[in-house]
Amino acid sequence: MDRTEPQLLCSVDGGVATVVISHPAKRNAMTAAMWRSLPGLLERLAADPAVRVLVLTGAGDTFCAGADISTLRESAGDAQALAVAAEEALAAFPRPTLAAVRGYCVGGGSQLAAACDLRFAQEGALFGVTPAKLGIVYPSSSTRRLVALVGPAAAKHLLFSGELIDTERALRTGLVDEVLPAGGLDERVSAYAAVLASRSQLTQAAAKEFAAGRQDRDAYWTGQAQGSGDTAEGVAAFLERRAPHFTYTTAPTG
């Protein structure tokens, strides 16, 4: 496999799937083919019961510099539709998702990071939502997701100006959840992903739906809890002072 070609790389280890955005020639900018391939890749990972957590990151010292602008010459609307479909597929992934960000996280890269459940960044990373620099209307779904993360005023600052912000401001506004010193990102993400992989998928899946605003699934999740065995295992493990072994596995679709 030619690692210099634009592509999405994927590996699974210890219940953690790692998807790497790799396009070294253009700071990991997403091509149309990469946008198009992400939903299918996520679908395959969601169908794998061994996958308990998903980590999205970029190759080298950059997360993702956005969409490959050369693809916008053909049809900005088509390119945006592909990006939105990929973003929505990532947001709908049934297990916890974590973006590990270093370097530039701009444009389409910020869309992907925002679609993850959590975002960890290395000091020095830069974030930007840049459609105003290109005269592009940012998708309504992406705008709502950004507003939910950082609030209306911070979202408007990012969208109106297209300016890049540093990790200090990103942390303050809620765009990122943790900032790590240089050299500490991979270790922290690996350790945190291992923690998530050890926890109950039942709890995580229900929390993910409820946090997204689903208000019609209480009965469903009550039934899942009653039939899962996770609650009994968690209580028993606590009383016996041992690590729990949770067995509930989320379905690819809810």
Secondary structure as UniProt FT lines:
FT   TURN            3..4
FT   STRAND          7..13
FT   TURN            14..15
FT   STRAND          16..22
FT   HELIX           24..26
FT   TURN            27..28
FT   HELIX           32..46
FT   TURN            49..50
FT   STRAND          53..58
FT   TURN            60..61
FT   HELIX           69..73
FT   HELIX           76..91
FT   STRAND          97..101
FT   STRAND          104..106
FT   HELIX           108..115
FT   STRAND          118..122
FT   TURN            123..124
FT   STRAND          126..128
FT   HELIX           131..133
FT   TURN            134..135
FT   HELIX           140..150
FT   HELIX           152..161
FT   STRAND          165..166
FT   HELIX           167..173
FT   STRAND          178..180
FT   TURN            182..183
FT   HELIX           185..198
FT   HELIX           201..211
FT   TURN            212..213
FT   HELIX           218..228
FT   HELIX           230..240
//
